[in-house]
Amino acid sequence: MLQWFNQMKRESKDLAIEIERLERQWTEMLQHVKPLQTDEFHMQCIYKVPPNIRESNPKAYTPQILSIGPYHHKPCDLSKEDNSFEAMEELKLKYLKGFLDRTQLPIREFVLKIKEMEESNIIRSCYADTIKCNSDDFLKLILVDACFIIELFLRWNSNCEWKGKDPLMLKPWMLTYVDLDLLLLENQLPFCVLEELHKLTGMNEKFLDITFKYFGNRLFGNECSGESPKHFNDLLRSSIISSSKLGLGKPEECKQIIKHVYSASQLKEAGLEFKLSPNKSLLDLTYSKYGVLSMPSLDIHDNSEVLFRNMMAYEHCHLSATSIVTQYLTILDFLINTEKDVNILVDKKIIVNWTGDANKVATMINDLSSQLSMPFFNSHYFSLCNSLNDFYENPCNKYKATFIHDYFNTPWKIASTTAAIMLLFLTFLQTVCSIASLFHGN
């Protein structure tokens, strides 16, 4: 009995030592960990694209020649081993020097402002994912990248002065890649940083106006909401929303899922008319009870997939953002299954196909929503989709469409059908007259 008691006493002591060891180890682990603040969570707006979405087309989310921010910057992204961005890093420094020469301000002014914003946790809180670089490297890349962007925009807006001198303007193809890289979700700086550094210069024009002038018709929308965006990708999306005449950027009024809408070719066969809408925002789809679907013009070019995918990724990651662009593209995906559907919309000038390949457009639209959950639809889109389905499933519309297709779809058929109707009418009239004469004779 005494032996058993001593054994239990030793085991209890060993357990206490083990618990004390683990407590000390875990306390050290948490020593430098700060609890997540609610304000910090709400400030998050720059995200790494989730792996399941990225794998559908990794290139669409990865900068080609220009790294902006920490996610694709070599000192912060230790997985980067290539030197593909080194030439642009050298160019950034030249732009920084040009920016300082332009403003005649010491670099200290900008360092102090960025340091102030960093200490207030304004910058890091915008990045949802862990930044794997020290404070000095982080502040340096923010300063260099921000001043590069501001100087680039200023040079573009005074194009005559820099034409033939600026290395990017001498290579339009390179500037195209830069523009596209600036709009990628993972390749962003907080817009507030750019605004604050621009304010130090004392220039009268707002940085938002300068930004909008730079992107110009490269944005889908051509109206500025007047509110500062969270970053350039958010600006691209908000420019589309703000130009909507239907107010579709508001929070969803209903939470409904649409699982199916008939394709453009099916709807056309049922007698639906597709019409080009004069509205500027591509979101402004409207349905008329007379069987007319009005859609604004949509330019599709080689870069459209990249822009669409990054806006959709932002809506997927940023929970407070409405999924309006995703909803629109889901409806487009419903309408387009094959190149035949694309050609119907192209014929109506609803889609302007700059790629020259209808099958390529169909494939691109169909692949956009892969790995994304079906969005909840706002009340306007929900009603529109149901109306389209009801139109197709109404047998009267099908009979009417079949009749028109069989007898009135070409000038020759119209002429022959009209002649047949007239002949039938005259025959009927002659028969009536013959019967009348018989009764009259009696």
PyMOL commands that set and color helices and strands:
alter all, ss='L'
color gray80, all
select helices_A, chain A and resi 2-30+38-43+51-54+58-61+86-103+107-119+124-126+135-157+159-162+172-181+191-200+207-218+232-242+264-269+304-317+324-335+339-347+358-368+379-393+395-408+411-441
alter helices_A, ss='H'
color red, helices_A
select strands_A, chain A and resi 273-277+286-288+292-296+298-300+351-353
alter strands_A, ss='S'
color yellow, strands_A
deselect
rebuild
show_as cartoon
